[in-house]
């Protein structure tokens, strides 16, 4: 753990911009960076239905957008029916549709 703290401290002391230099970390770990099949910042959880749909564990915003799209498809564009499926009011759905 002390070695990691020293690496982070060294990287921070070399900062001359808003971007933390990755070269210090790469040299400390020998340039090896593990491959992650999920998009940056996203993790894949085995046996998770959301990971099956999205390919990774999605954010709440991503799930909300997906649910709205699916409800709109199932209701053939009827906002009142889609809102009913989602358990929200039609005006709330309308605001969410305008936001996205």
Secondary structure, 3 states (H helix, E strand, C coil): CHHHHHHHHHHHHCCCCCCCCCHHHHHHCCCCCCCCCCCCCCCCCCCCHHHHHHCCCCCHHHHHHHHHHHHHHHCCCCHHHHHHHHCCCHHHHHHHHHHC
